Amino acid sequence: MYLSILFSFFLCLASAQSASFDAREATIESVHNSIFNGNISCRDVALSFLSRIEVLNNRTNAIISLDPTALATADRLDALLSSSNATGSLFCIPVLLKDNYNTASTPTTAGNLALGQSRPSADAPVVAALKNAGAIILGKANLHELALEGLSVSSLGGQTFNPYDSTRTPGGSSGGSGAAVAASFSVFATGTDTVNSLRSPPSANSLFSIRPTRGLITRRGIVPISYTQDVVGPIARTIKDVAAALNVMASVGFDAEDNATALIPPSSKGVDYTESIGSESLSGLRFGLLTSFFNRTSSSENDPVNDAMDKTVARLRAEGATIVPINETIFNVTAIAVNDVQRLEYREAMDAYLSSPSLGGQHPSHLSELYSTNSSGKGGRFLVIPGQYEYVNTALISSTSNATYSSTLSKIQDLKQAVADSFTRNNLTALLYPEQRNLVVKIGSPSQAGRNGILAALTGSPVVTVPIGFSPPTNDAPIGVPIGMEIFGRPWEESKLLGIGWEMEKLFQIRKPPIWAEEVVEVTEFSQEKLEAFKPNRGNIPGVYSLGTL
């Protein structure tokens, strides 16, 4: 009896302590202020976010799994805190991973039922770096299956809903990460980007992100698509948190198993990206506005984007920036997209990943085996989307030995040079354009139409995404649908772009949480069983696509 009363007392005490910490819109700085002022424990911080996931995840279905080691990690950090040994720039910061990052503590599924029991033997180097910096990995976020589209629906995780408008997708493929951060399920989350996926979810969820220069962060241990186009990076509610997360993710440096990291110049090694915050001024900067990256046909889907961009451009001019309209023929989204090489690289990349000796558990050993149950499109272990089938069917018979591959790579090099020449010719600081020419699409759409990410994907250039507005409120979207803008820079100019992004964040003050995410959630204790038993809220989505069978 005495032990039961004592245990109840400590649970109440923990809840009371947690009441002094507000997980809603929390930042790295606010968590650290609470931790290091002695107001709250790391366990309480973790429980605050886990409780929000438990109560609110059904509103967005952003989370696939919780990490069974999350609270043990928090307790270990509390021990360090009590002995004055707390170190690491992300000490006690709750983080969610897109579920294509290898972790030894949980399956890495990429949202695919056939990979539901796939167990890496080691964390991806980037995950190890986050943990070494003191982060608490809370779990994995849903994504578009195998990161092959932008709708954020998967056979294992189901459909993730946009937290601002439940009739729309949250962008993709990192839509679970975007929706989770928008709803304050973690301080920040990780994503990957082959064409749009580190920028589409922030745009659709009123968030900030960076697609770093290809090679800055190792991609080893992350389910691949394209050697040429894949990058990884953070998604957060503030530019400061994006910069702090980038510091850690980029700290791995050169990785012999991802030779793109050999491209890192000396000037980018050991950079503290948080130092760029406050170092820029918008006055005097020259921004190229890509006029061909707009859809000026008037409609309820296009007009809010165009209005938000026009207002943004006007405010930048008022701050002393020069806006240079760019209508050069090289900036044609349709023409650029022809050089997308992911179909030619996908099968070989996935075969190498699936056959890796470090990948344990039950899983297919190559891509054709993963899709061997794919022929009928009924009751399989994968997502059924006609466009995605066309992609995979092409990839299964394509490779880097295709006659067109080397010539396409040559065209990509030409594009890089043409973009560099345009920067020089127009004396530009950066390029500006909407991430998406229309609002993020409705659930049930066959694809995520209107995105502009292909330019950065092929050139490997860095991009910072910032929120610039919302569409008019509707019954489905009480505060409107978020709209984001890309700030595209020269390779290895992450610091400059983050500095510009912070100035825009400060000037625009656009970020707003979803209405339902403002709910205060009572903090409760989590048992180990509860962590391990967590499941996403799957469910077939009628219409264009359906889920596989569990």
Phi, psi and omega in degrees: 000314181299316180296322179297316179296318181296318179297317178297323179298316182291327175296317178296320179298316179298318179296319179295320178296319182296332180297338179278355179240129181252112181287340182296122179061021181296147178240172175303316181295317182291324176297314181296323177300317180291318182294308189278350171270002177076018183277340190200155178263165176296324178299319179296321177298311180299317181295327178300317180284320179298323179294322177296318178299314182299318186276324192250351184299333180295345179280339184223341179054048183272341190252130177271317184207157172255147182278122183294347180263003188301312183285327175297322176297316179299318179296321178296320178293324176297323177296320176294321180297317182291336179260014178059035179244022181289118179224163177109135183292342178247029183305120175069023180266117179288130184228144171249144180251137167301139188280041164236013173265125179296132172223140180284339186271344180219156173300152173246106195255339189053024178076011186254129182301324180293341178255014184299335179248014180288122187236103173297149179273349182213155174291148169301147181308323179293321177295317177300321179294319177299316180294318180296334177276359175102005182291150172256115178279111183281329183164200185242143179259149177294163182206169169290136188312124180059015178061032185266356179209186186243024185259346179057052172232138183217155182293332179270319187263348184076199182268130169270135184259144176294125184291346178266338181204103188290355175271356183244161174284163177266022190079185180182175003280347182276036186293328176296319177297315181296313180296322181294317180291321178300325182271006181059047172272349175199170178286315172211173180220163177260156175218176172230163186212113173259325175226314185221356206281353170262000185236326178297312179296316175301319178299320184277354185230018176056052184230177179243151177200171170223132166263103186287166174305135178304127180106342181293323181237130179298143179255005180299139179081017179235130183306122190267165167230307189219124176298323184286325192248340184292136166218166177231158181183183184258156173232130186211176181270350178219155176294324179302318180289326174299315181295317180295321178292320179298320177310312185287315183295326180277350185292343178299323177070215183296134178229115183299339180269000170222090190289355171298335180290347176291346180283347185300121180282159179306326183292344181257002181273126178073019180290139171262103185289342177289340180290342179282346180292121180088002184265352182253159171229137180289333180297129177091350179282152180243113181253130173273125180261113183282098186293333181281354180265020176244154167245102185272005174291122186292128175197165179293341179270327183271320188303317181299325178293313180297320178297316180296319179293318180298318178294322179296314179300318179297319180292322178295319176298319180296334178275000177099006176279151175261130178253121182250108177298129181243115179235031181291147187295339181292339183263064177243112188301317182296317180292321179296319186296338178300335183269008176298123184252010185297326179296328182281336184255345191296310185299314181295320180295315180291322177300318179295319180294311186291334180265005181296134178299339181279355181262111180256191181074174180282122179197155175298150182264352176201167189296319181296328176291321179301321183262013182293336177268016190268350193295319183275336184072017181234124174066024182276191182252041188200172180275141180255099174227121184309314181296324179291324176299316180301319178299309184294318180300323176292316183296325183293339179246011182243160177196179179288355175272356176302145184300330184277350189295308184295324179291326178292319176300324178294321177293326176296319177297321177297319179297316178303315181293321180295321178293317178299319179296322179295320176301315182290315183298322182261003180052055188265146170276317182197166173258146178237144175189158177290142178298323182225134186286347178222171177297154177305141194283165179286152173297136184099351176292148182286341179199168178268094188280152167087010183277151187247016190285349188297330182299310179291325182299320182277325181277344182071020184275156180280146178220133169255132178255133180229147175286140181233358178165186178224152171289167176300145179298147174222178177298323179282331183234086188302329176244010180096171179262130182297152180227134182236161180235145175261139173245105189261128183235180176288154178307139176070018177256038179302318182300315180298315182294321178294322176297319177293318179300320180293320177298321178290321176302314181294321183285313187281319183049054186270324189307126174223141178283160171300148183303314183291338180284353176280355180297136174276124183254131178294132181277127180234159179287150177244128172277162176299322180298321180294320177299315185284336185271353184302135178227148174288163179268081180290171178165134180296138177258115184293154175111236192290326184224159180218165185266161173288177184259126178293000000 
